[in-house]
Amino acid sequence: MKFRPIFFHMYTIRHSSYECLSFSFHLHSAFSCLFLFYYDFFNSLKSAFK
């Protein structure tokens, strides 16, 4: 895979959600990204209500 946009890598480094999107893109599956997103979301909720 030779085509790798620099701005894409900049965003993946800058924000974890973009990293998650690139991760699911390479796996050709959005479910992994959604799972990670909701997993982090519910973990942050649990820590907020402790």
C-alpha positions as CSV (number, residue, x, y, z in Angstrom):
1,M,0.0,0.0,0.0
2,K,2.0,3.0,-1.3
3,F,-0.7,5.7,-1.0
4,R,-0.6,7.1,2.5
5,P,-1.8,10.7,2.9
6,I,0.3,12.6,5.4
7,F,-2.8,14.5,6.8
8,F,-4.4,11.2,7.5
9,H,-1.5,10.1,9.7
10,M,-1.5,13.5,11.4
11,Y,-5.1,13.1,12.4
12,T,-4.6,9.5,13.6
13,I,-1.8,10.7,15.8
14,R,-3.7,13.8,17.0
15,H,-7.0,12.1,18.0
16,S,-7.8,8.6,19.1
17,S,-11.1,8.5,17.3
18,Y,-9.3,9.1,14.0
19,E,-6.9,6.3,14.9
20,C,-9.9,4.1,15.6
21,L,-11.4,4.9,12.2
22,S,-8.1,4.1,10.5
23,F,-7.9,0.9,12.4
24,S,-11.4,-0.2,11.4
25,F,-10.7,1.0,7.8
26,H,-7.7,-1.4,7.6
27,L,-9.8,-4.2,9.0
28,H,-12.7,-3.3,6.6
29,S,-15.0,-3.3,9.6
30,A,-16.7,-0.5,11.4
31,F,-17.9,-2.7,14.2
32,S,-14.4,-2.7,15.9
33,C,-14.4,1.1,15.9
34,L,-18.0,1.3,17.3
35,F,-17.1,-1.3,20.0
36,L,-14.0,0.6,21.1
37,F,-15.9,3.9,21.1
38,Y,-18.8,2.6,23.2
39,Y,-16.4,0.7,25.5
40,D,-14.4,3.9,26.2
41,F,-17.7,5.8,26.5
42,F,-19.2,3.5,29.1
43,N,-16.0,3.3,31.0
44,S,-15.8,7.1,31.3
45,L,-19.4,7.1,32.5
46,K,-18.7,4.5,35.2
47,S,-15.6,6.4,36.4
48,A,-17.7,9.6,36.4
49,F,-20.4,8.1,38.7
50,K,-18.1,6.4,41.1
